[in-house]
Amino acid sequence: MRVGIIAWLHESNTFISQQTTIEHFREDLLVTGSEVCQRLAGTHHEVGGFIEGLERENIEPVGIFAARAVPFGPITAETFEQLLESMLAELAKAGPIDGLLVAPHGATVSTNHPDMDGHWLSILRETVGAAMPILGTFDPHANLSQAMVDATNALVAYRSNPHLDQRERGLEAATLMARTLRGEITPVQVAGLPPMAINIECQHTTALPCLPLYELADHQLKQPGVLSNSIVLGFPYADVAEMGSATLVVTDNDRPLAKQLAGDLADYLWTHRKDFDRPLLSVEEALDQATQLEGPVCLLDMGDNVGGGSPADGTTLAHAILQRQLPNSLVCLYDPEAVETAATAGVGSAVPLSMGGKTDDLHGDPLVAKVTVLSLHEGKFTEPEPRHGGFSEMDQGRTAVVQTITGLTILLNSKRTPPFSLQQLISCRLDPLSFHLLVAKGVVAPIGAYAPVCNHFLRVNTPGVTTADMKSLSYQNRRQPMFPFEPATQWQA
């Protein structure tokens, strides 16, 4: 038997003014045909799990299409059409296949299709017909749509945030595919869609308030006939009708059971909805606490969360640290222009720099200071351990490390790079343990990387397109009423 593999992943932030183009995919991942398996076999990504799982079952994995771009603005209509055409052309060239393993993200938006994942999955279903099994994985930061559910036989969300189990979920999906093709099971799935959104600050899967919900989900898996279940945390930075949290249960040809269990999980979410709407920590409060804690302390810059589509050049925390003259502090800023200026000046030079704050006016003004250029680097590094995102080879572009007279070290890079690996720092000859404050532009995802060196994590409510304060965002298309935006919202599972 032969099973095709398609992956199309992008987390689209509709509050940022820039858009995602074909070049963003080419910079990250855009492969077709046999190159899909060549590039992704052995990785920590779910497609690596697809490939291994199929081969274990003596099923031939057939690479068709894989595209991924770093989270950013909505995908342009032209880019969407170009990638869709490529995917369908490669599917036509793949020859006879018995099933499809797919890896949508679940929170992808294009300018012409707000529910882009539901749209391309529906086209895929129309293309291959109702009889062919389509199973796959998706990110729990999805905004699950009914179109996604209807177009597939079974979807399995990553079970951890930070996402350290992507390969494991790929293996799970491949096993379900093999059992389906052998006629051992008939997967059916039902979603629970309560009208609520979960604050990004509350989406750590092994901590409160999420932990009891995942324990309930684990308990459900022990019931006969339950093949899989998923907690969909949601992505509040895509202003679409599907935005919000959800649940999904897959059973062996037992739709009433799937409906009941998806409802039970959704009912837990709704009953405990106020637990997911907690007070947030201000910049000043965070720095007050951090100075009293044993370092290293990781300050999670939630408003400039690169993994959520932010510009990566937010300076709010950098300004506050510089103003307080806190020594032994580190922040990363995306600023190709500043990198070039530092490189021209050369290592050891003292040069005035304007750093960050250049993408828009939402993430702080440029940080202007006289700095010493400590080192210059090509910016490529390798992460050997499973980390959020599932990839090992990374490239932050040409990089300059500079330092202010007060002891604020700034890693300036030329490519927007989420803080998913400590190798981002170590490859630039920076010792994370030498700093008291480490600023990571994320919320939960950086914890997998920074936990080995940091004694404390403080999530800071900074401004920006990924602010943890969802109520401050100007939504135009979300469902109404919806908790916590309309606190009096009523719903019953």
HUCORNOR-V343286 format. One record per residue. N is the residue number from 0. RES is the residue in one small letter. PHI is phi as a letter, one per 20 degrees, with the letter a starting at -180 (999 if undefined). D_FIRST is the distance of its C-alpha to the first C-alpha in whole Angstrom. Layout:
N;RES;PHI;D_FIRST, N;RES;PHI;D_FIRST
//
This chain:
0;m;999;0, 1;r;c;4, 2;v;c;7, 3;g;f;10, 4;i;c;13, 5;i;c;17, 6;a;c;20, 7;w;b;23, 8;l;c;26, 9;h;b;30, 10;e;d;33, 11;s;d;35, 12;n;e;39, 13;t;e;41, 14;f;e;44, 15;i;e;44, 16;s;f;46, 17;q;e;43, 18;q;c;40, 19;t;e;37, 20;t;d;36, 21;i;g;33, 22;e;f;35, 23;h;f;35, 24;f;f;31, 25;r;f;31, 26;e;f;34, 27;d;d;31, 28;l;b;27, 29;l;b;26, 30;v;c;23, 31;t;c;20, 32;g;l;17, 33;s;f;17, 34;e;f;20, 35;v;g;18, 36;c;f;17, 37;q;f;20, 38;r;f;22, 39;l;d;21, 40;a;f;19, 41;g;n;21, 42;t;e;23, 43;h;e;25, 44;h;f;23, 45;e;f;20, 46;v;f;18, 47;g;f;19, 48;g;f;18, 49;f;g;14, 50;i;f;13, 51;e;f;15, 52;g;f;13, 53;l;f;10, 54;e;f;11, 55;r;g;12, 56;e;e;10, 57;n;l;8, 58;i;d;5, 59;e;f;6, 60;p;f;9, 61;v;d;10, 62;g;f;14, 63;i;d;16, 64;f;a;19, 65;a;b;21, 66;a;c;25, 67;r;b;27, 68;a;c;31, 69;v;g;34, 70;p;g;35, 71;f;a;38, 72;g;f;39, 73;p;g;37, 74;i;f;35, 75;t;f;37, 76;a;g;36, 77;e;f;35, 78;t;f;33, 79;f;g;31, 80;e;f;31, 81;q;f;30, 82;l;f;27, 83;l;f;25, 84;e;f;26, 85;s;f;24, 86;m;f;21, 87;l;f;21, 88;a;f;21, 89;e;f;18, 90;l;f;16, 91;a;f;17, 92;k;e;17, 93;a;f;13, 94;g;n;12, 95;p;f;9, 96;i;c;7, 97;d;d;6, 98;g;a;9, 99;l;c;11, 100;l;d;13, 101;v;c;17, 102;a;c;20, 103;p;f;23, 104;h;e;26, 105;g;o;28, 106;a;c;31, 107;t;e;31, 108;v;c;34, 109;s;d;34, 110;t;f;38, 111;n;d;36, 112;h;b;34, 113;p;g;35, 114;d;e;32, 115;m;f;30, 116;d;f;27, 117;g;f;27, 118;h;f;28, 119;w;f;25, 120;l;f;22, 121;s;f;24, 122;i;f;23, 123;l;f;20, 124;r;f;19, 125;e;f;22, 126;t;f;19, 127;v;e;16, 128;g;n;18, 129;a;f;18, 130;a;f;15, 131;m;f;13, 132;p;f;13, 133;i;c;15, 134;l;c;15, 135;g;r;17, 136;t;d;21, 137;f;b;24, 138;d;e;27, 139;p;f;30, 140;h;e;32, 141;a;e;31, 142;n;d;33, 143;l;f;30, 144;s;d;31, 145;q;f;30, 146;a;f;28, 147;m;f;25, 148;v;f;25, 149;d;f;25, 150;a;e;22, 151;t;c;20, 152;n;e;18, 153;a;a;19, 154;l;c;21, 155;v;c;22, 156;a;e;25, 157;y;g;26, 158;r;d;29, 159;s;c;31, 160;n;c;34, 161;p;g;34, 162;h;e;31, 163;l;d;30, 164;d;d;27, 165;q;f;24, 166;r;f;22, 167;e;f;22, 168;r;f;21, 169;g;f;18, 170;l;f;17, 171;e;f;18, 172;a;f;16, 173;a;f;13, 174;t;f;14, 175;l;f;14, 176;m;f;11, 177;a;f;9, 178;r;f;12, 179;t;f;12, 180;l;f;9, 181;r;e;10, 182;g;n;13, 183;e;f;15, 184;i;c;17, 185;t;c;18, 186;p;f;19, 187;v;c;22, 188;q;c;24, 189;v;c;28, 190;a;d;30, 191;g;d;34, 192;l;c;36, 193;p;f;39, 194;p;e;42, 195;m;b;42, 196;a;c;41, 197;i;d;41, 198;n;g;43, 199;i;g;41, 200;e;f;44, 201;c;d;43, 202;q;d;39, 203;h;e;39, 204;t;f;36, 205;t;d;38, 206;a;c;42, 207;l;f;44, 208;p;e;43, 209;c;f;40, 210;l;g;39, 211;p;f;40, 212;l;f;38, 213;y;f;35, 214;e;f;36, 215;l;f;36, 216;a;f;33, 217;d;f;32, 218;h;f;34, 219;q;f;32, 220;l;f;29, 221;k;e;30, 222;q;f;30, 223;p;g;28, 224;g;n;25, 225;v;e;26, 226;l;e;22, 227;s;a;24, 228;n;b;27, 229;s;b;28, 230;i;d;31, 231;v;d;32, 232;l;f;35, 233;g;n;35, 234;f;c;36, 235;p;f;40, 236;y;e;40, 237;a;d;38, 238;d;e;41, 239;v;c;39, 240;a;f;39, 241;e;e;36, 242;m;g;38, 243;g;q;38, 244;s;e;36, 245;a;b;34, 246;t;c;32, 247;l;b;28, 248;v;c;27, 249;v;d;24, 250;t;c;24, 251;d;e;22, 252;n;l;23, 253;d;c;26, 254;r;f;28, 255;p;g;31, 256;l;f;31, 257;a;f;29, 258;k;f;32, 259;q;f;34, 260;l;f;33, 261;a;f;32, 262;g;f;36, 263;d;f;37, 264;l;f;36, 265;a;f;37, 266;d;f;40, 267;y;f;41, 268;l;g;40, 269;w;f;43, 270;t;f;45, 271;h;d;45, 272;r;g;45, 273;k;f;49, 274;d;f;47, 275;f;e;45, 276;d;c;48, 277;r;e;50, 278;p;f;53, 279;l;d;52, 280;l;e;54, 281;s;f;56, 282;v;f;56, 283;e;f;60, 284;e;f;59, 285;a;f;56, 286;l;f;58, 287;d;g;61, 288;q;f;58, 289;a;f;57, 290;t;f;60, 291;q;e;61, 292;l;d;58, 293;e;f;57, 294;g;e;54, 295;p;f;52, 296;v;d;52, 297;c;e;49, 298;l;e;50, 299;l;e;47, 300;d;e;47, 301;m;f;46, 302;g;f;47, 303;d;c;46, 304;n;e;42, 305;v;f;40, 306;g;f;37, 307;g;d;38, 308;g;o;39, 309;s;f;43, 310;p;f;44, 311;a;m;45, 312;d;d;48, 313;g;f;50, 314;t;d;53, 315;t;g;55, 316;l;f;54, 317;a;f;55, 318;h;f;58, 319;a;f;59, 320;i;f;59, 321;l;f;61, 322;q;f;64, 323;r;e;64, 324;q;l;64, 325;l;e;61, 326;p;f;61, 327;n;l;58, 328;s;c;55, 329;l;c;52, 330;v;c;50, 331;c;d;48, 332;l;c;48, 333;y;e;46, 334;d;a;49, 335;p;g;48, 336;e;f;52, 337;a;f;53, 338;v;g;51, 339;e;f;53, 340;t;f;56, 341;a;f;56, 342;a;f;54, 343;t;f;57, 344;a;f;60, 345;g;n;58, 346;v;f;58, 347;g;n;61, 348;s;e;62, 349;a;d;64, 350;v;b;63, 351;p;f;63, 352;l;c;59, 353;s;d;58, 354;m;c;55, 355;g;m;52, 356;g;m;53, 357;k;d;52, 358;t;f;49, 359;d;b;51, 360;d;d;54, 361;l;e;52, 362;h;c;52, 363;g;o;55, 364;d;f;57, 365;p;g;57, 366;l;e;58, 367;v;d;61, 368;a;a;62, 369;k;e;63, 370;v;c;61, 371;t;d;61, 372;v;f;58, 373;l;e;56, 374;s;a;53, 375;l;c;51, 376;h;b;47, 377;e;f;44, 378;g;n;42, 379;k;e;39, 380;f;b;38, 381;t;c;35, 382;e;d;34, 383;p;f;33, 384;e;e;32, 385;p;f;30, 386;r;c;32, 387;h;g;32, 388;g;o;30, 389;g;n;27, 390;f;d;28, 391;s;d;30, 392;e;e;32, 393;m;c;34, 394;d;b;37, 395;q;e;40, 396;g;m;42, 397;r;g;45, 398;t;c;47, 399;a;c;51, 400;v;d;52, 401;v;c;55, 402;q;b;58, 403;t;e;61, 404;i;f;64, 405;t;e;64, 406;g;n;60, 407;l;e;58, 408;t;e;55, 409;i;c;53, 410;l;e;49, 411;l;d;49, 412;n;c;46, 413;s;d;45, 414;k;c;41, 415;r;f;41, 416;t;c;39, 417;p;f;38, 418;p;e;40, 419;f;e;37, 420;s;b;38, 421;l;f;41, 422;q;f;40, 423;q;g;41, 424;l;e;45, 425;i;f;45, 426;s;f;44, 427;c;d;47, 428;r;m;49, 429;l;d;49, 430;d;e;50, 431;p;g;49, 432;l;f;51, 433;s;e;54, 434;f;d;54, 435;h;e;55, 436;l;d;53, 437;l;c;50, 438;v;e;49, 439;a;d;45, 440;k;e;44, 441;g;a;42, 442;v;c;42, 443;v;d;39, 444;a;g;37, 445;p;f;39, 446;i;f;40, 447;g;g;37, 448;a;e;39, 449;y;e;42, 450;a;g;43, 451;p;f;43, 452;v;d;46, 453;c;e;48, 454;n;e;50, 455;h;b;50, 456;f;c;48, 457;l;c;50, 458;r;e;48, 459;v;d;51, 460;n;e;51, 461;t;e;51, 462;p;f;51, 463;g;q;49, 464;v;f;46, 465;t;c;44, 466;t;g;47, 467;a;f;47, 468;d;e;49, 469;m;g;47, 470;k;f;50, 471;s;e;51, 472;l;e;49, 473;s;e;49, 474;y;f;47, 475;q;d;47, 476;n;c;43, 477;r;f;43, 478;r;f;43, 479;q;c;46, 480;p;f;48, 481;m;b;46, 482;f;e;47, 483;p;e;48, 484;f;f;49, 485;e;d;51, 486;p;g;52, 487;a;e;53, 488;t;g;49, 489;q;d;49, 490;w;a;45, 491;q;c;44, 492;a;f;40
//
